[in-house]
């Protein structure tokens, strides 16, 4: 790994986020109010996006509770542009077990995967595995979530090479919450 002279290993943005969260827990009430306003400023648009996507995906389910089968006539490299159903395979796949470049559904696999169980390059879901994973349980090179396991891990419980937990628990092979390995146990 290449480092500038005098700099510590690990990512600077994760260190800043970790230090900011630690300061927040020890800060006065006014700082906490400011942080809460920022949190809700980001969370509410994200929540509304999820609500609208749920309404959109509900349109793909018929009255019997089955996902409507659809496959776009437009093909890209032999794959349909959009497909929905039980096991859709497409560039944009929506359904129960989707596989595609963008996969959205229950158990999704794709370059960008969103779902209860998500696996792919960028995985967002309850349990996520990927190069960049975000979820309740996140496994990946860059992992962020309630429980995060990865080379660069950030979450309430973070385990990895460089682990940052804010106010939670971090165990890192090289560094944990900004402290080098030598300082962790001594």
N, C-alpha and C positions, 0 to 999 in steps of 0.2 A: 504494500500500500504506500502510495506517495503522500508525504505530509510536508507542509511548510515548516520551516525551522521554528521551534517554539510552540507549535500547535499540538493539541492533544488529539488522539484518534477518536473516531466516532463522528456522528453528524451534528453539526452546530444547531440546526433547527430543532432537532429532538431535545438537545440540551436546553435550548432556550424555552421550549414548551414545558419541559420538566421543571425548570427553575421557576417559571411563571406560575405553574400550578402549586408548587410548594410555597411560594410567596403568597398566593391567594388564600391558602388555608390559614396563614398567620397574619393576614392583612386586616385593616379596619373595615368597618361596615360599608363605607362609601366605595371602596375599591370592589367589594363583593357585589354591590348594586350595579356598578359599571360592567362588571364581568357578566352578570345575569342578563343585562340588556343586550350585550353582544351575543350571548348564547341564544337567546330567544330570537334575535335578529337573523341568525343563521338557521336555527331549528325550524321556525315557522314556515319559511319558504320550502325547505326540504320536506316537511310534513305535508304541506299542501300538494307538492309534486307527487308524493306517494299516494295521497287520497285520489288525485285525478288519474294516476296510472291504474289504481285499483278499479275505479269506475270504468276506465277504458278496457281493462282486462276482463271485467265482469260481462262486457258485451260479447266476449268470445265464448261464454258458457250458455248452453241452451237450457230450457226449462227442466230437463231431467238431470241437470248437474254435470253433463259431459261437455268437454271442450269441443267446440265446433272445429271440424277439420277444414283447413284452408291451405292452399298452396298457390303462390303467386305464379302467373304465367311468365313473368320476367325471370330469366336465368342469368346468373353470374358464375362463370366457371362451372357450369353444370348444376349449381345449387339454386333453388328458388330464392328470390330476393326476400320474401316474407313467407313464413309458414306458421300455422298454429295447429294444435291437436295434442293427442296423447304423447307421441314421440316425434316431434317435428325436427327436421334437419334442414337448415336454411342459413342464409347470411344473417337474417334477423329471425330467431326462432322463439315462439311464445307457446308455452304449454306446460304439461306436467313434467316431462323429462326432455327438455330442449337441448339440442346440440347445434352450435353455430358460432359465427363470429361474434354476434351479440345474442346471448341466450338469456331469456327471462322466464322464470318459472320455478317450480318446486325443487327439482334436483337438476341444476343447470351446469352445462359444461361448454366453455367457449373462451374466446380471447377476452371478452368482457362478459362475465357471468353474474347475474343477479338472481337470488332465490334463497329458499330456506337452506339448502345445501348447495354451495357454489364452488366450482373448481375451474381455474383458468388463469390467464395472465393477470387480469384484474378481477378479483372475486369479491363481491359484496353480498353478504347474507348472514344468516344465523350462524352457521358453521361454514367457514370459508377457507379454501386452500388455494394458493396461487403465488405468483411472483410478488404481487401487491395484494394483500388480503385485509379486508376490513369486515369485522363481524363480532358476534358474541364470543365465539371461539375462532381465532384467526391463526392460521398456519401458513407461513410463507417467508420469503426473503425479507420483505418489508411487511410486518404484521402489526395491525392496530385493532384493539378491541378489548372487551372485558378480560378475556384471557388471550394473551398474544404470545405465540411461540415463533421465533424467527431470528435470522441473523441480526436484523434491526427490529426490535420489538418495543411497542409502546402500548400500555394498557394498565388496567387495575392490577393484573398479575402478568408480569412480563418476564419471559425467559428467552435468552438468546445470547448472541455474541455481544451486542450492545443493547442493553435493556433499560428502559425508562418507564417509570410507573407513576409519575406525579406524586400523589399521596398514597399510592398503593405499594405493592411488593414487587421488587425487581431483582432478578438473579441473572447476571451476565458473565459470560466467560472472560471477556476483555474488560468490560466496564458496566457498572450498574448505577443508574441515576447520577451519572457524572463522576462517580468514584472509580478509580482504577482497581483492578483485581487485587493488587497487593494490599490495598486499604480496606477491602471488604471484610476481612476476617481478623484484622489486627489493630 
